[in-house]
Amino acid sequence: MTLLITVFAAIICTVLWYKNAPDGKMRLGTLGLMFWGASLMWLVDAIFEYAEKGAEFFTPAPEDMLNDAYLGLSVVALGLAVWLVIILIKDPKGVIKAALQKGK
Amino acid sequence: MACFLVPAAEAIVTTVAAKVIERKEKNGGSVNIDNAASGSKTAKTPFSGKLRWLNTMLWGGSALLLLEHVWHGEVVPWFPFLTAAANAEDAAAMLREMATAGVGMAVLVTLVWAGMVAVSSAIEKRADKKQTAAERES
């Protein structure tokens, strides 16, 4: 479930990045790459788990699935928070810089 | 257990490599290694830029996997930080997991990145050829 949620997040980010290209100001590519990196890593984890458990891997207990979904959403939230921090630091549209200059 | 440490270690190496290559690209006069080698006329992403894609995937993936490990109680904010490092038996299992799943993660991410670089290079070469053909025609 964590892998699935992260893959969906990666796909959505990639579509948004493509839609806004070539304007990369919002750094959606960075966010997409972060989610793709995590997705690939969890894919390897899933392959090892499948090799160990077999078909049982596809029928997790509802409680485990709920916990994994909760983790998946938390992972997406962390990814978005990291991306937001990058955006605020890099300030690609100069919004923060302008606001600070206004305050002076 | 601690599989994310392998891609994180690779991320440290590739980040340093990207910084060194970027400095060389700026100082060496040749903004782009690919361009200098092929005599390209179109704008291309420098190799340091392409290496940054790998850095982002490795750092981002490792950071998100760190959360998963904290979630499952495998990483704790106190020494020795990895719960599996507390006893020899768990430590051996952790090292085995790092050597299998961890290395697998690093290899898969790197292979996907290599594929991205190959595709982007092919697209750049095609654009370069088109521009050269257009210049000959005019």
gemmi code that builds the backbone of each chain (N, CA, C; Angstrom):
import gemmi

chains = {
    "A": [
        ("MET", (0.834, -1.208, 0.000), (0.000, 0.000, 0.000), (0.868, 1.257, 0.000)),
        ("THR", (1.954, 1.226, 0.760), (2.881, 2.379, 0.800), (3.473, 2.594, -0.587)),
        ("LEU", (3.892, 1.464, -1.208), (4.467, 1.526, -2.564), (3.446, 2.100, -3.542)),
        ("LEU", (2.226, 1.613, -3.458), (1.169, 2.042, -4.380), (0.892, 3.547, -4.237)),
        ("ILE", (0.772, 4.015, -3.007), (0.483, 5.442, -2.761), (1.644, 6.305, -3.268)),
        ("THR", (2.871, 5.846, -3.035), (4.044, 6.616, -3.478), (4.133, 6.632, -5.006)),
        ("VAL", (3.808, 5.507, -5.645), (3.826, 5.456, -7.116), (2.783, 6.433, -7.683)),
        ("PHE", (1.587, 6.456, -7.085), (0.552, 7.399, -7.540), (1.025, 8.844, -7.377)),
        ("ALA", (1.672, 9.127, -6.245), (2.187, 10.488, -6.001), (3.230, 10.839, -7.060)),
        ("ALA", (4.100, 9.870, -7.387), (5.153, 10.092, -8.390), (4.532, 10.348, -9.766)),
        ("ILE", (3.507, 9.565, -10.109), (2.853, 9.737, -11.416), (2.173, 11.103, -11.495)),
        ("ILE", (1.457, 11.484, -10.453), (0.762, 12.789, -10.450), (1.781, 13.927, -10.601)),
        ("CYS", (2.889, 13.839, -9.850), (3.927, 14.884, -9.928), (4.530, 14.956, -11.332)),
        ("THR", (4.771, 13.773, -11.932), (5.370, 13.737, -13.267), (4.418, 14.352, -14.297)),
        ("VAL", (3.123, 14.042, -14.178), (2.129, 14.609, -15.104), (2.085, 16.131, -14.946)),
        ("LEU", (2.079, 16.612, -13.695), (2.046, 18.059, -13.441), (3.312, 18.731, -13.966)),
        ("TRP", (4.460, 18.051, -13.778), (5.745, 18.583, -14.274), (5.685, 18.708, -15.808)),
        ("TYR", (5.179, 17.661, -16.449), (5.094, 17.647, -17.921), (4.146, 18.736, -18.415)),
        ("LYS", (3.029, 18.909, -17.699), (2.024, 19.904, -18.074), (2.608, 21.319, -17.991)),
        ("ASN", (3.459, 21.555, -16.998), (4.017, 22.897, -16.792), (5.335, 23.134, -17.528)),
        ("ALA", (5.906, 22.073, -18.123), (7.191, 22.208, -18.831), (7.039, 23.185, -19.993)),
        ("PRO", (8.040, 23.972, -20.346), (9.400, 23.959, -19.806), (9.582, 24.830, -18.559)),
        ("ASP", (8.483, 25.425, -18.043), (8.606, 26.249, -16.847), (8.832, 25.342, -15.625)),
        ("GLY", (10.057, 25.341, -15.139), (10.376, 24.465, -14.012), (10.522, 25.208, -12.701)),
        ("LYS", (9.912, 26.393, -12.647), (10.070, 27.231, -11.455), (9.591, 26.551, -10.173)),
        ("MET", (8.498, 25.815, -10.282), (7.937, 25.201, -9.071), (8.638, 23.896, -8.666)),
        ("ARG", (9.636, 23.521, -9.389), (10.460, 22.344, -9.068), (9.635, 21.061, -8.858)),
        ("LEU", (8.627, 20.894, -9.696), (7.816, 19.677, -9.593), (8.619, 18.449, -10.010)),
        ("GLY", (9.620, 18.677, -10.856), (10.499, 17.584, -11.270), (11.249, 17.004, -10.081)),
        ("THR", (11.697, 17.891, -9.190), (12.415, 17.445, -7.987), (11.499, 16.581, -7.118)),
        ("LEU", (10.265, 17.062, -6.932), (9.296, 16.308, -6.122), (9.017, 14.942, -6.750)),
        ("GLY", (8.835, 14.941, -8.070), (8.583, 13.689, -8.780), (9.741, 12.716, -8.638)),
        ("LEU", (10.968, 13.224, -8.791), (12.145, 12.349, -8.669), (12.264, 11.762, -7.261)),
        ("MET", (11.924, 12.573, -6.256), (11.957, 12.073, -4.868), (11.006, 10.893, -4.702)),
        ("PHE", (9.783, 11.057, -5.211), (8.791, 9.979, -5.088), (9.177, 8.772, -5.946)),
        ("TRP", (9.757, 9.013, -7.141), (10.192, 7.884, -7.975), (11.319, 7.113, -7.298)),
        ("GLY", (12.244, 7.855, -6.682), (13.353, 7.207, -5.961), (12.823, 6.295, -4.865)),
        ("ALA", (11.886, 6.831, -4.061), (11.301, 6.027, -2.972), (10.512, 4.845, -3.525)),
        ("SER", (9.784, 5.078, -4.628), (8.980, 3.997, -5.232), (9.867, 2.846, -5.683)),
        ("LEU", (10.993, 3.196, -6.331), (11.914, 2.149, -6.808), (12.491, 1.364, -5.636)),
        ("MET", (12.816, 2.088, -4.562), (13.379, 1.414, -3.386), (12.352, 0.481, -2.744)),
        ("TRP", (11.099, 0.934, -2.649), (10.052, 0.074, -2.082), (9.702, -1.077, -3.013)),
        ("LEU", (9.913, -0.864, -4.308), (9.672, -1.944, -5.266), (10.647, -3.099, -4.994)),
        ("VAL", (11.902, -2.749, -4.746), (12.911, -3.775, -4.432), (12.517, -4.494, -3.140)),
        ("ASP", (12.073, -3.698, -2.155), (11.615, -4.257, -0.881), (10.460, -5.235, -1.119)),
        ("ALA", (9.528, -4.827, -2.002), (8.351, -5.656, -2.303), (8.766, -6.946, -2.998)),
        ("ILE", (9.757, -6.863, -3.891), (10.229, -8.060, -4.610), (10.816, -9.065, -3.611)),
        ("PHE", (11.607, -8.540, -2.668), (12.207, -9.434, -1.662), (11.127, -10.060, -0.774)),
        ("GLU", (10.109, -9.233, -0.430), (9.022, -9.736, 0.409), (8.212, -10.793, -0.343)),
        ("TYR", (8.010, -10.550, -1.652), (7.262, -11.506, -2.471), (8.028, -12.826, -2.574)),
        ("ALA", (9.353, -12.708, -2.745), (10.192, -13.914, -2.841), (10.109, -14.739, -1.555)),
        ("GLU", (9.914, -14.040, -0.446), (9.866, -14.703, 0.858), (8.479, -15.304, 1.139)),
        ("LYS", (7.430, -14.478, 0.865), (6.062, -14.874, 1.246), (5.269, -15.533, 0.120)),
        ("GLY", (5.621, -15.258, -1.119), (4.855, -15.779, -2.249), (3.539, -15.030, -2.415)),
        ("ALA", (2.484, -15.755, -2.813), (1.182, -15.130, -3.112), (0.573, -14.435, -1.892)),
        ("GLU", (0.988, -14.842, -0.723), (0.486, -14.239, 0.533), (0.760, -12.736, 0.574)),
        ("PHE", (1.795, -12.333, -0.160), (2.182, -10.916, -0.218), (1.029, -10.034, -0.711)),
        ("PHE", (0.197, -10.596, -1.610), (-0.883, -9.816, -2.222), (-2.169, -9.798, -1.388)),
        ("THR", (-2.177, -10.537, -0.312), (-3.387, -10.560, 0.527), (-3.026, -10.189, 1.973)),
        ("PRO", (-2.659, -8.926, 2.174), (-2.288, -8.525, 3.533), (-3.519, -8.433, 4.452)),
        ("ALA", (-3.276, -8.520, 5.730), (-4.372, -8.387, 6.702), (-4.891, -6.946, 6.654)),
        ("PRO", (-6.221, -6.758, 6.830), (-6.780, -5.393, 6.761), (-6.071, -4.404, 7.682)),
        ("GLU", (-5.699, -4.878, 8.861), (-5.028, -3.994, 9.831), (-3.667, -3.525, 9.293)),
        ("ASP", (-2.925, -4.470, 8.665), (-1.613, -4.127, 8.082), (-1.776, -3.164, 6.909)),
        ("MET", (-2.851, -3.402, 6.136), (-3.093, -2.564, 4.968), (-3.413, -1.131, 5.392)),
        ("LEU", (-4.194, -1.015, 6.438), (-4.569, 0.309, 6.953), (-3.327, 1.031, 7.475)),
        ("ASN", (-2.502, 0.293, 8.184), (-1.259, 0.874, 8.725), (-0.328, 1.318, 7.597)),
        ("ASP", (-0.245, 0.480, 6.556), (0.601, 0.809, 5.398), (0.056, 2.021, 4.641)),
        ("ALA", (-1.273, 2.111, 4.554), (-1.895, 3.260, 3.872), (-1.599, 4.543, 4.653)),
        ("TYR", (-1.706, 4.449, 5.971), (-1.421, 5.583, 6.851), (0.047, 6.000, 6.677)),
        ("LEU", (0.934, 5.002, 6.587), (2.361, 5.277, 6.365), (2.567, 5.924, 4.994)),
        ("GLY", (1.874, 5.391, 3.978), (1.993, 5.936, 2.620), (1.607, 7.403, 2.568)),
        ("LEU", (0.508, 7.750, 3.234), (0.058, 9.140, 3.255), (1.063, 10.018, 4.018)),
        ("SER", (1.634, 9.460, 5.084), (2.642, 10.202, 5.852), (3.889, 10.453, 5.008)),
        ("VAL", (4.247, 9.457, 4.200), (5.405, 9.576, 3.310), (5.163, 10.696, 2.289)),
        ("VAL", (3.951, 10.712, 1.718), (3.609, 11.763, 0.743), (3.654, 13.133, 1.428)),
        ("ALA", (3.136, 13.199, 2.643), (3.153, 14.465, 3.394), (4.592, 14.921, 3.648)),
        ("LEU", (5.472, 13.977, 4.014), (6.880, 14.330, 4.251), (7.530, 14.825, 2.963)),
        ("GLY", (7.263, 14.108, 1.857), (7.812, 14.519, 0.561), (7.372, 15.931, 0.197)),
        ("LEU", (6.083, 16.206, 0.402), (5.549, 17.542, 0.087), (6.164, 18.602, 1.005)),
        ("ALA", (6.378, 18.240, 2.274), (6.970, 19.196, 3.226), (8.409, 19.522, 2.825)),
        ("VAL", (9.169, 18.489, 2.423), (10.558, 18.705, 1.984), (10.575, 19.610, 0.752)),
        ("TRP", (9.667, 19.318, -0.191), (9.555, 20.114, -1.430), (9.205, 21.574, -1.107)),
        ("LEU", (8.292, 21.756, -0.148), (7.877, 23.110, 0.252), (9.059, 23.893, 0.838)),
        ("VAL", (9.849, 23.213, 1.656), (11.026, 23.856, 2.253), (11.996, 24.281, 1.139)),
        ("ILE", (12.202, 23.380, 0.149), (13.096, 23.694, -0.985), (12.570, 24.928, -1.729)),
        ("ILE", (11.255, 24.946, -1.981), (10.635, 26.076, -2.702), (10.820, 27.377, -1.915)),
        ("LEU", (10.582, 27.318, -0.602), (10.688, 28.527, 0.221), (12.135, 29.024, 0.297)),
        ("ILE", (13.086, 28.095, 0.341), (14.506, 28.492, 0.408), (14.958, 29.063, -0.939)),
        ("LYS", (14.637, 28.343, -2.016), (15.077, 28.789, -3.355), (14.279, 30.009, -3.840)),
        ("ASP", (13.040, 30.125, -3.378), (12.162, 31.251, -3.716), (12.218, 31.583, -5.223)),
        ("PRO", (11.822, 30.626, -6.091), (11.999, 30.822, -7.543), (11.227, 32.009, -8.126)),
        ("LYS", (10.118, 32.397, -7.506), (9.332, 33.515, -8.039), (9.661, 34.824, -7.322)),
        ("GLY", (10.586, 34.758, -6.361), (10.998, 35.961, -5.631), (9.922, 36.522, -4.720)),
        ("VAL", (8.940, 35.698, -4.360), (7.817, 36.158, -3.525), (8.298, 36.529, -2.114)),
        ("ILE", (9.104, 35.661, -1.533), (9.570, 35.907, -0.158), (10.504, 37.118, -0.131)),
        ("LYS", (11.375, 37.185, -1.127), (12.299, 38.314, -1.219), (11.527, 39.632, -1.314)),
        ("ALA", (10.492, 39.646, -2.150), (9.673, 40.857, -2.328), (8.938, 41.204, -1.038)),
        ("ALA", (8.423, 40.168, -0.356), (7.693, 40.406, 0.897), (8.614, 40.975, 1.968)),
        ("LEU", (9.853, 40.443, 2.017), (10.825, 40.922, 3.004), (11.228, 42.373, 2.701)),
        ("GLN", (11.382, 42.664, 1.419), (11.772, 44.034, 1.018), (10.659, 45.031, 1.311)),
        ("LYS", (9.404, 44.548, 1.184), (8.247, 45.393, 1.466), (8.205, 45.745, 2.957)),
        ("GLY", (8.564, 44.768, 3.759), (8.506, 44.931, 5.222), (9.546, 45.901, 5.750)),
        ("LYS", (10.606, 46.142, 4.948), (11.705, 47.006, 5.422), (11.294, 48.469, 5.524)),
    ],
    "B": [
        ("MET", (15.339, -2.955, 7.831), (16.152, -2.741, 9.033), (17.036, -1.510, 8.875)),
        ("ALA", (17.850, -1.509, 7.812), (18.660, -0.311, 7.535), (19.070, -0.279, 6.070)),
        ("CYS", (18.211, -0.876, 5.226), (18.546, -0.990, 3.801), (18.748, 0.380, 3.144)),
        ("PHE", (18.033, 1.401, 3.673), (18.107, 2.741, 3.063), (19.499, 3.366, 3.205)),
        ("LEU", (20.328, 2.809, 4.095), (21.675, 3.377, 4.294), (22.569, 3.185, 3.059)),
        ("VAL", (22.309, 2.124, 2.293), (23.132, 1.869, 1.097), (22.892, 2.947, 0.029)),
        ("PRO", (21.595, 3.205, -0.362), (21.392, 4.321, -1.308), (21.817, 5.672, -0.736)),
        ("ALA", (21.690, 5.847, 0.591), (22.112, 7.115, 1.211), (23.627, 7.297, 1.070)),
        ("ALA", (24.375, 6.183, 1.243), (25.836, 6.242, 1.083), (26.189, 6.574, -0.368)),
        ("GLU", (25.447, 5.973, -1.305), (25.679, 6.273, -2.727), (25.363, 7.744, -3.002)),
        ("ALA", (24.315, 8.253, -2.338), (23.918, 9.663, -2.534), (25.045, 10.610, -2.107)),
        ("ILE", (25.742, 10.265, -1.033), (26.865, 11.109, -0.569), (27.940, 11.160, -1.654)),
        ("VAL", (28.267, 9.983, -2.193), (29.313, 9.889, -3.227), (28.904, 10.669, -4.485)),
        ("THR", (27.648, 10.473, -4.930), (27.218, 11.132, -6.180), (27.068, 12.649, -5.989)),
        ("THR", (26.730, 13.074, -4.763), (26.610, 14.517, -4.504), (27.981, 15.180, -4.607)),
        ("VAL", (28.979, 14.536, -4.014), (30.352, 15.064, -4.085), (30.816, 15.070, -5.547)),
        ("ALA", (30.535, 13.961, -6.241), (30.936, 13.857, -7.662), (30.278, 14.955, -8.492)),
        ("ALA", (28.985, 15.213, -8.231), (28.265, 16.247, -8.992), (28.885, 17.625, -8.752)),
        ("LYS", (29.270, 17.894, -7.496), (29.885, 19.192, -7.166), (31.222, 19.350, -7.897)),
        ("VAL", (32.036, 18.284, -7.879), (33.354, 18.324, -8.527), (33.190, 18.521, -10.031)),
        ("ILE", (32.282, 17.756, -10.634), (32.063, 17.848, -12.090), (31.534, 19.228, -12.467)),
        ("GLU", (30.615, 19.753, -11.636), (30.042, 21.081, -11.901), (31.141, 22.148, -11.892)),
        ("ARG", (32.051, 22.039, -10.904), (33.158, 23.011, -10.811), (34.061, 22.907, -12.030)),
        ("LYS", (34.311, 21.651, -12.454), (35.175, 21.437, -13.631), (34.517, 21.998, -14.877)),
        ("GLU", (33.204, 21.801, -14.984), (32.472, 22.307, -16.156), (32.530, 23.834, -16.209)),
        ("LYS", (32.443, 24.464, -15.037), (32.478, 25.930, -14.996), (33.887, 26.466, -15.241)),
        ("ASN", (34.875, 25.872, -14.566), (36.258, 26.353, -14.662), (36.948, 25.975, -15.968)),
        ("GLY", (36.576, 24.823, -16.494), (37.278, 24.314, -17.682), (36.912, 25.009, -18.982)),
        ("GLY", (35.981, 25.973, -18.901), (35.580, 26.683, -20.116), (34.551, 25.899, -20.900)),
        ("SER", (34.609, 24.585, -20.770), (33.616, 23.761, -21.465), (32.427, 23.608, -20.527)),
        ("VAL", (31.348, 24.309, -20.851), (30.161, 24.282, -19.991), (29.556, 22.894, -19.969)),
        ("ASN", (29.763, 22.157, -21.030), (29.128, 20.860, -21.148), (30.105, 19.839, -21.731)),
        ("ILE", (30.352, 18.801, -20.960), (31.289, 17.760, -21.411), (30.781, 17.144, -22.714)),
        ("ASP", (29.468, 16.838, -22.768), (28.880, 16.215, -23.959), (29.051, 17.122, -25.171)),
        ("ASN", (28.743, 18.409, -24.958), (28.807, 19.360, -26.060), (30.226, 19.485, -26.607)),
        ("ALA", (31.193, 19.541, -25.678), (32.580, 19.694, -26.087), (33.043, 18.495, -26.895)),
        ("ALA", (32.591, 17.327, -26.487), (33.018, 16.106, -27.163), (32.397, 15.973, -28.547)),
        ("SER", (31.140, 16.380, -28.665), (30.442, 16.153, -29.931), (30.378, 17.383, -30.827)),
        ("GLY", (30.810, 18.517, -30.315), (30.722, 19.752, -31.087), (29.274, 20.160, -31.314)),
        ("SER", (28.453, 19.918, -30.302), (27.017, 20.170, -30.418), (26.693, 21.655, -30.480)),
        ("LYS", (25.583, 21.967, -31.166), (25.167, 23.363, -31.294), (23.953, 23.674, -30.423)),
        ("THR", (23.175, 22.661, -30.104), (21.964, 22.907, -29.308), (22.288, 22.862, -27.815)),
        ("ALA", (21.411, 23.516, -27.021), (21.609, 23.542, -25.564), (21.325, 22.158, -24.992)),
        ("LYS", (22.279, 21.676, -24.190), (22.110, 20.354, -23.594), (22.215, 20.470, -22.085)),
        ("THR", (21.626, 19.513, -21.392), (21.762, 19.470, -19.940), (23.170, 18.984, -19.632)),
        ("PRO", (23.957, 19.753, -18.858), (25.305, 19.282, -18.539), (25.259, 17.988, -17.713)),
        ("PHE", (26.351, 17.251, -17.707), (26.370, 15.971, -17.003), (26.125, 16.146, -15.500)),
        ("SER", (26.618, 17.279, -14.943), (26.385, 17.519, -13.508), (24.884, 17.668, -13.236)),
        ("GLY", (24.172, 18.243, -14.190), (22.717, 18.386, -14.064), (22.029, 17.027, -14.094)),
        ("LYS", (22.534, 16.154, -14.959), (21.965, 14.808, -15.055), (22.274, 13.999, -13.787)),
        ("LEU", (23.469, 14.254, -13.242), (23.857, 13.561, -12.010), (22.981, 14.024, -10.838)),
        ("ARG", (22.499, 15.275, -10.946), (21.613, 15.801, -9.899), (20.274, 15.042, -9.877)),
        ("TRP", (19.852, 14.518, -11.007), (18.616, 13.701, -11.039), (18.820, 12.475, -10.134)),
        ("LEU", (19.998, 11.861, -10.277), (20.299, 10.674, -9.458), (20.357, 11.052, -7.981)),
        ("ASN", (21.005, 12.192, -7.692), (21.092, 12.663, -6.298), (19.709, 12.829, -5.691)),
        ("THR", (18.818, 13.469, -6.460), (17.461, 13.729, -5.949), (16.727, 12.423, -5.668)),
        ("MET", (16.864, 11.460, -6.587), (16.181, 10.174, -6.384), (16.753, 9.451, -5.160)),
        ("LEU", (18.090, 9.478, -5.030), (18.719, 8.758, -3.919), (18.430, 9.428, -2.576)),
        ("TRP", (18.604, 10.757, -2.516), (18.357, 11.474, -1.250), (16.883, 11.429, -0.883)),
        ("GLY", (16.022, 11.709, -1.871), (14.578, 11.715, -1.626), (14.096, 10.342, -1.177)),
        ("GLY", (14.514, 9.320, -1.912), (14.108, 7.955, -1.575), (14.596, 7.544, -0.195)),
        ("SER", (15.855, 7.873, 0.105), (16.425, 7.503, 1.412), (15.687, 8.221, 2.537)),
        ("ALA", (15.362, 9.505, 2.326), (14.667, 10.277, 3.365), (13.280, 9.695, 3.640)),
        ("LEU", (12.580, 9.325, 2.568), (11.228, 8.783, 2.750), (11.281, 7.373, 3.362)),
        ("LEU", (12.325, 6.618, 3.005), (12.474, 5.292, 3.616), (12.886, 5.394, 5.086)),
        ("LEU", (13.596, 6.480, 5.405), (13.975, 6.702, 6.809), (12.713, 6.821, 7.659)),
        ("LEU", (11.715, 7.547, 7.119), (10.442, 7.699, 7.840), (9.813, 6.330, 8.089)),
        ("GLU", (9.850, 5.472, 7.060), (9.272, 4.126, 7.199), (9.977, 3.343, 8.309)),
        ("HIS", (11.306, 3.495, 8.366), (12.067, 2.762, 9.379), (11.799, 3.303, 10.781)),
        ("VAL", (11.600, 4.617, 10.879), (11.243, 5.207, 12.183), (9.850, 4.689, 12.568)),
        ("TRP", (8.959, 4.653, 11.587), (7.574, 4.199, 11.763), (7.540, 2.777, 12.351)),
        ("HIS", (8.413, 1.940, 11.828), (8.445, 0.542, 12.276), (9.370, 0.314, 13.469)),
        ("GLY", (9.904, 1.389, 14.027), (10.739, 1.289, 15.219), (12.126, 0.721, 14.963)),
        ("GLU", (12.551, 0.734, 13.690), (13.880, 0.187, 13.361), (14.977, 1.243, 13.496)),
        ("VAL", (14.567, 2.507, 13.428), (15.497, 3.623, 13.638), (14.956, 4.434, 14.810)),
        ("VAL", (15.841, 4.720, 15.767), (15.429, 5.468, 16.969), (16.334, 6.697, 17.139)),
        ("PRO", (15.843, 7.739, 17.811), (16.670, 8.952, 17.919), (17.763, 8.883, 18.986)),
        ("TRP", (18.069, 7.714, 19.515), (19.148, 7.579, 20.484), (20.120, 6.478, 20.050)),
        ("PHE", (21.346, 6.554, 20.611), (22.402, 5.612, 20.255), (21.977, 4.175, 20.537)),
        ("PRO", (22.249, 3.198, 19.694), (23.026, 3.248, 18.434), (22.178, 3.587, 17.195)),
        ("PHE", (21.026, 4.196, 17.397), (20.118, 4.692, 16.339), (19.412, 3.574, 15.557)),
        ("LEU", (20.093, 2.461, 15.360), (19.468, 1.319, 14.678), (19.194, 0.248, 15.733)),
        ("THR", (17.934, -0.105, 15.923), (17.602, -1.075, 16.981), (18.263, -2.432, 16.725)),
        ("ALA", (18.465, -2.747, 15.433), (19.087, -4.033, 15.098), (20.565, -4.087, 15.498)),
        ("ALA", (21.155, -2.914, 15.738), (22.578, -2.890, 16.091), (22.806, -3.212, 17.573)),
        ("ALA", (21.704, -3.412, 18.319), (21.818, -3.647, 19.757), (22.405, -5.022, 20.085)),
        ("ASN", (22.124, -6.024, 19.265), (22.738, -7.342, 19.513), (23.287, -7.954, 18.225)),
        ("ALA", (24.223, -8.870, 18.409), (24.986, -9.420, 17.273), (24.104, -10.138, 16.250)),
        ("GLU", (23.098, -10.884, 16.750), (22.242, -11.668, 15.847), (21.449, -10.749, 14.914)),
        ("ASP", (20.832, -9.702, 15.520), (20.053, -8.746, 14.716), (20.961, -7.947, 13.784)),
        ("ALA", (22.159, -7.644, 14.276), (23.113, -6.872, 13.462), (23.507, -7.655, 12.210)),
        ("ALA", (23.677, -8.971, 12.371), (24.029, -9.817, 11.221), (22.890, -9.827, 10.202)),
        ("ALA", (21.642, -9.915, 10.714), (20.472, -9.896, 9.815), (20.377, -8.550, 9.104)),
        ("MET", (20.689, -7.489, 9.848), (20.642, -6.135, 9.266), (21.671, -5.997, 8.142)),
        ("LEU", (22.878, -6.489, 8.385), (23.933, -6.402, 7.368), (23.572, -7.225, 6.135)),
        ("ARG", (22.929, -8.394, 6.388), (22.499, -9.245, 5.272), (21.449, -8.501, 4.431)),
        ("GLU", (20.527, -7.819, 5.116), (19.487, -7.068, 4.409), (20.080, -5.901, 3.624)),
        ("MET", (21.081, -5.256, 4.214), (21.748, -4.145, 3.514), (22.450, -4.651, 2.258)),
        ("ALA", (23.051, -5.837, 2.374), (23.800, -6.403, 1.247), (22.882, -6.896, 0.132)),
        ("THR", (21.652, -7.239, 0.468), (20.720, -7.737, -0.551), (19.760, -6.630, -1.000)),
        ("ALA", (18.795, -6.291, -0.134), (17.786, -5.276, -0.500), (18.418, -3.895, -0.702)),
        ("GLY", (19.323, -3.520, 0.195), (19.953, -2.192, 0.113), (20.730, -2.004, -1.182)),
        ("VAL", (21.568, -2.995, -1.505), (22.346, -2.918, -2.752), (21.396, -2.967, -3.955)),
        ("GLY", (20.358, -3.802, -3.854), (19.362, -3.892, -4.921), (18.700, -2.546, -5.188)),
        ("MET", (18.360, -1.839, -4.118), (17.737, -0.506, -4.247), (18.676, 0.459, -4.964)),
        ("ALA", (19.927, 0.495, -4.501), (20.909, 1.417, -5.095), (21.125, 1.093, -6.573)),
        ("VAL", (21.214, -0.210, -6.880), (21.454, -0.625, -8.271), (20.254, -0.276, -9.161)),
        ("LEU", (19.032, -0.553, -8.673), (17.836, -0.275, -9.493), (17.702, 1.230, -9.772)),
        ("VAL", (17.878, 2.055, -8.728), (17.763, 3.509, -8.916), (18.825, 3.983, -9.921)),
        ("THR", (20.045, 3.461, -9.798), (21.126, 3.862, -10.707), (20.834, 3.417, -12.142)),
        ("LEU", (20.290, 2.200, -12.287), (19.963, 1.701, -13.635), (18.872, 2.561, -14.284)),
        ("VAL", (17.855, 2.924, -13.484), (16.775, 3.768, -14.024), (17.345, 5.127, -14.433)),
        ("TRP", (18.237, 5.662, -13.605), (18.880, 6.951, -13.923), (19.698, 6.824, -15.220)),
        ("ALA", (20.440, 5.725, -15.349), (21.242, 5.507, -16.569), (20.332, 5.475, -17.793)),
        ("GLY", (19.161, 4.870, -17.643), (18.186, 4.847, -18.726), (17.699, 6.251, -19.072)),
        ("MET", (17.444, 7.051, -18.027), (17.008, 8.444, -18.238), (18.079, 9.239, -18.976)),
        ("VAL", (19.344, 9.030, -18.593), (20.461, 9.740, -19.235), (20.575, 9.320, -20.696)),
        ("ALA", (20.436, 8.018, -20.950), (20.538, 7.509, -22.323), (19.436, 8.098, -23.195)),
        ("VAL", (18.211, 8.125, -22.669), (17.076, 8.662, -23.440), (17.269, 10.157, -23.690)),
        ("SER", (17.654, 10.911, -22.644), (17.821, 12.366, -22.811), (18.963, 12.668, -23.786)),
        ("SER", (20.029, 11.865, -23.742), (21.147, 12.070, -24.672), (20.706, 11.811, -26.112)),
        ("ALA", (19.889, 10.767, -26.280), (19.386, 10.444, -27.622), (18.504, 11.580, -28.141)),
        ("ILE", (17.650, 12.129, -27.267), (16.766, 13.240, -27.667), (17.613, 14.465, -28.044)),
        ("GLU", (18.647, 14.743, -27.247), (19.526, 15.885, -27.518), (20.263, 15.707, -28.846)),
        ("LYS", (20.724, 14.486, -29.100), (21.449, 14.212, -30.353), (20.527, 14.399, -31.559)),
        ("ARG", (19.274, 13.932, -31.395), (18.308, 14.051, -32.483), (18.031, 15.530, -32.775)),
        ("ALA", (17.879, 16.320, -31.708), (17.624, 17.762, -31.863), (18.810, 18.444, -32.537)),
        ("ASP", (19.995, 17.988, -32.179), (21.227, 18.526, -32.763), (21.299, 18.240, -34.268)),
        ("LYS", (20.945, 17.004, -34.620), (20.945, 16.602, -36.041), (19.944, 17.418, -36.839)),
        ("LYS", (18.747, 17.617, -36.246), (17.690, 18.386, -36.911), (18.156, 19.811, -37.166)),
        ("GLN", (18.821, 20.391, -36.159), (19.280, 21.776, -36.292), (20.359, 21.885, -37.367)),
        ("THR", (21.267, 20.905, -37.382), (22.329, 20.905, -38.391), (21.728, 20.802, -39.802)),
        ("ALA", (20.725, 19.917, -39.947), (20.058, 19.748, -41.240), (19.346, 21.033, -41.660)),
        ("ALA", (18.699, 21.703, -40.683), (17.987, 22.959, -40.972), (18.960, 24.057, -41.385)),
        ("GLU", (20.143, 24.066, -40.754), (21.176, 25.064, -41.081), (21.721, 24.846, -42.498)),
        ("ARG", (21.865, 23.565, -42.881), (22.375, 23.244, -44.224), (21.388, 23.688, -45.299)),
        ("GLU", (20.094, 23.476, -44.979), (19.041, 23.828, -45.946), (18.966, 25.331, -46.178)),
        ("SER", (19.158, 26.123, -45.108), (18.984, 27.585, -45.228), (20.224, 28.272, -45.805)),
    ],
}
model = gemmi.Model(1)
for chain_id, residues in chains.items():
    chain = gemmi.Chain(chain_id)
    for i, (resn, *xyz) in enumerate(residues, 1):
        res = gemmi.Residue()
        res.name, res.seqid = resn, gemmi.SeqId(i, " ")
        for name, pos in zip(("N", "CA", "C"), xyz):
            atom = gemmi.Atom()
            atom.name, atom.element = name, gemmi.Element(name[0])
            atom.pos, atom.b_iso = gemmi.Position(*pos), 0.0
            res.add_atom(atom)
        chain.add_residue(res)
    model.add_chain(chain)
structure = gemmi.Structure()
structure.add_model(model)
structure.setup_entities()
